[in-house]
Structure formats: structure tokens, C-alpha cells
């Protein structure tokens, strides 16, 4: 099926703004980070996840903080709330608290990142 776009016209304001594109990039990064942490926790359990990322938990936390800073700059309060929950999950992993990890994991799994 071939389509002819010779008569196509670019609609004014149909393109995403620079800020919208930045927000989308932050949303993708948040989604990937949350998927990694939640899936790892669910599949490996708290002990194995802690062993796997123990020296890197601080790095994961730093990534979350950078994403949070960007979300604040973009005025994305919903993303900030999600990132706060992710920070809590990282802290709970560090403290090896499976009940709280499970709770945060469920919240993050159900979080709506893209609206």
C-alpha cells in the first residue's frame, strides 16, 4: 500500500515543544529505571538484588536524584512523586526490608508515567 503525501501540509503547533520533548525523555528514563528495579526485586528477591546492586545502589540513587531535579525544572509533580517512591524503594533495599520493598514495588508498578 503506497500513500501519496505530496499534498500533505504541516499543521501549526502539531510538533511537541522543546519542554515536552525533554519531559518525554525524563519519562522514558524514569520508566526504564523503575522497570529495572521493580523487575529485579520481584525476580531476584531482596537478598539477591542487594548483592547484585549493593555497590551501585548509591549510583542508582544519584540517577534518581538527577531525574528528580529535571522533573522539578519541568514542573512534573507526578514524576517527582514517582521518583520519591523510587528513592524510598532504594532505601528499603539498602535496609533489606522486604515488606516495605514489596509495598513500594507495587506502587511503582502501578504508577502512570505517561499521560
SVG drawing of the C-alpha trace seen along z (x, -y; Angstrom):
<svg xmlns="http://www.w3.org/2000/svg" viewBox="-3 -27 33 41">
<polyline fill="none" stroke="black" stroke-width="0.4" points="0.0,0.0 1.6,-3.2 0.4,-6.6 0.9,-9.9 1.9,-12.7 2.6,-15.3 -0.4,-17.4 0.3,-17.0 0.5,-20.2 2.3,-20.6 -0.2,-21.6 0.8,-24.6 1.6,-23.7 1.4,-20.0 5.0,-19.5 6.0,-18.9 7.7,-21.8 11.2,-21.6 10.0,-21.2 7.5,-18.5 10.3,-16.6 12.5,-16.9 9.7,-15.7 9.2,-12.7 12.9,-11.9 12.8,-12.1 9.6,-9.9 11.4,-7.3 14.4,-7.3 12.1,-7.0 10.2,-4.2 13.3,-2.2 14.8,-2.8 11.6,-1.7 11.2,1.3 14.7,2.4 14.4,2.0 10.9,3.5 11.5,6.4 14.8,7.2 13.3,7.1 10.4,9.4 12.5,11.9 15.6,12.0 14.2,11.2 15.7,8.7 18.8,10.6 20.0,11.3 19.0,7.8 21.0,6.3 24.0,8.5 23.6,7.6 23.5,3.8 24.9,3.2 27.9,1.1 25.7,-0.5 22.7,-1.4 24.2,-4.8 24.6,-5.3 21.0,-4.3 20.0,-6.8 22.1,-9.5 20.4,-8.8 17.0,-9.2 18.1,-12.5 19.2,-13.8 15.9,-12.7 14.1,-14.4 15.9,-17.7 15.0,-17.6 11.4,-16.8 11.3,-19.8 12.7,-22.0 9.9,-20.8 7.2,-21.2 6.3,-17.5 4.9,-16.9 3.6,-13.4 7.1,-12.3 8.5,-13.8 6.1,-11.7 7.1,-8.6 10.8,-9.3 10.3,-9.9 8.7,-6.4 11.7,-5.1 14.1,-6.7 12.1,-5.0 12.4,-1.7 16.2,-2.1 16.4,-2.9 14.3,0.1 16.6,2.3 19.6,0.9 17.9,1.7 16.9,5.1 13.2,4.6 11.2,7.0 7.8,5.8 8.4,2.2 10.2,3.1 7.1,5.0 4.9,2.1 7.0,-0.4 7.4,2.0 3.6,2.4 3.1,-1.4 5.8,-1.9 4.5,0.9 1.1,-0.8 2.5,-4.3 1.3,-6.2 4.3,-7.8 3.0,-8.7 -0.2,-10.8"/>
</svg>
